[in-house]
Amino acid sequence: YENPWTIPNILSMARMGLAPVLGYLIVEENFNVALGVFVLAGVTDLLDGFIARNWANQKSALGSALDPLADKILISVLYVSLTCANLIPVPLTSVILVRDAALIAAVFYVRYKTLSPP
């Protein structure tokens, strides 16, 4: 049994929680606070990677999935909110979202193909 409540996992979940806050702040055009939230999300990403690499008891299989998922969620919310605020064009956001969806689908497909049958 693996403990899912490691510090890196909690930091990744916090980053996921910051994503809607960041999106709201950008849509409301509160860019200074949004920049602070984005920097805070970046610090949580830096810390969770540092802790997971340097303390073996803080690594987890869940964390290896949560960290990139949190990054994808944060970037997707960032692009969508910047598009809603008319700061970047819709086609660029569409390309980013399709790319992220394709990457997630590819990961699931590879994982499905590499698992042994039940």
C-alpha positions as CSV (number, residue, x, y, z in Angstrom):
1,Y,0.0,0.0,0.0
2,E,1.3,3.4,-1.0
3,N,0.6,6.5,1.0
4,P,-1.2,9.0,-1.2
5,W,-0.9,11.8,1.3
6,T,2.7,12.8,0.5
7,I,3.8,16.4,0.5
8,P,4.4,16.5,-3.3
9,N,0.9,15.1,-3.9
10,I,-0.6,17.7,-1.6
11,L,1.3,20.4,-3.4
12,S,0.1,19.1,-6.8
13,M,-3.5,19.1,-5.5
14,A,-3.0,22.6,-4.3
15,R,-1.8,23.6,-7.8
16,M,-5.0,22.1,-9.2
17,G,-7.0,24.2,-6.7
18,L,-5.2,27.4,-7.7
19,A,-6.1,26.9,-11.4
20,P,-9.7,28.1,-11.1
21,V,-8.6,31.0,-8.8
22,L,-6.1,32.0,-11.4
23,G,-8.7,31.8,-14.2
24,Y,-11.2,33.9,-12.2
25,L,-8.6,36.6,-11.5
26,I,-7.6,36.8,-15.2
27,V,-11.2,37.0,-16.4
28,E,-11.8,39.7,-13.8
29,E,-8.7,41.5,-15.1
30,N,-7.0,41.5,-11.7
31,F,-3.6,40.8,-13.3
32,N,-1.3,41.7,-10.4
33,V,-2.9,39.2,-8.1
34,A,-3.2,36.7,-10.9
35,L,0.6,37.0,-11.4
36,G,1.1,36.3,-7.7
37,V,-1.1,33.2,-7.9
38,F,0.7,32.0,-11.0
39,V,4.1,32.4,-9.3
40,L,2.7,30.6,-6.2
41,A,1.6,27.7,-8.5
42,G,5.1,27.7,-10.0
43,V,6.7,27.5,-6.6
44,T,4.5,24.5,-5.7
45,D,5.6,22.8,-8.9
46,L,9.2,23.4,-8.1
47,L,8.8,22.3,-4.5
48,D,6.9,19.1,-5.3
49,G,9.6,18.0,-7.8
50,F,12.4,18.8,-5.4
51,I,10.9,17.0,-2.5
52,A,9.9,13.9,-4.6
53,R,13.4,13.7,-6.0
54,N,15.3,14.1,-2.7
55,W,13.2,12.1,-0.3
56,A,12.4,8.5,-1.4
57,N,9.5,8.2,1.0
58,Q,7.8,11.1,-0.7
59,K,7.7,9.5,-4.2
60,S,4.5,7.8,-5.3
61,A,2.8,6.4,-8.4
62,L,-0.1,8.8,-7.8
63,G,2.3,11.7,-7.7
64,S,3.8,10.7,-11.0
65,A,0.3,11.1,-12.5
66,L,-0.9,14.1,-10.4
67,D,2.1,16.4,-11.2
68,P,1.7,16.4,-15.0
69,L,-2.1,16.5,-14.7
70,A,-1.9,19.5,-12.4
71,D,0.4,21.2,-14.9
72,K,-2.0,20.5,-17.8
73,I,-5.0,21.8,-15.8
74,L,-3.2,25.0,-14.8
75,I,-2.0,25.7,-18.3
76,S,-5.4,24.9,-19.9
77,V,-7.2,27.2,-17.4
78,L,-4.6,29.9,-18.0
79,Y,-5.1,29.8,-21.8
80,V,-8.9,29.6,-21.6
81,S,-9.1,32.5,-19.2
82,L,-6.6,34.6,-21.3
83,T,-8.8,33.9,-24.3
84,C,-11.9,34.9,-22.4
85,A,-10.2,38.2,-21.5
86,N,-9.4,38.7,-25.2
87,L,-5.7,38.6,-24.6
88,I,-4.8,35.7,-26.8
89,P,-6.6,34.4,-29.9
90,V,-9.0,31.5,-29.9
91,P,-7.0,29.4,-32.5
92,L,-3.9,29.4,-30.3
93,T,-6.0,28.2,-27.3
94,S,-7.6,25.6,-29.4
95,V,-4.2,24.2,-30.5
96,I,-2.9,24.1,-26.9
97,L,-6.1,22.3,-25.7
98,V,-6.1,19.8,-28.5
99,R,-2.4,19.1,-28.0
100,D,-2.9,18.5,-24.2
101,A,-5.9,16.3,-24.9
102,A,-3.9,14.3,-27.4
103,L,-1.1,13.9,-24.9
104,I,-3.4,12.7,-22.2
105,A,-5.1,10.3,-24.6
106,A,-1.7,9.0,-25.7
107,V,-0.6,8.3,-22.1
108,F,-3.8,6.4,-21.4
109,Y,-3.4,4.4,-24.6
110,V,0.2,3.5,-23.9
111,R,-0.7,2.6,-20.3
112,Y,-3.5,0.4,-21.6
113,K,-1.3,-1.4,-24.1
114,T,1.5,-2.0,-21.6
115,L,-0.6,-3.5,-18.8
116,S,-0.8,-7.2,-18.6
117,P,-4.3,-8.7,-19.2
118,P,-6.3,-9.5,-16.0
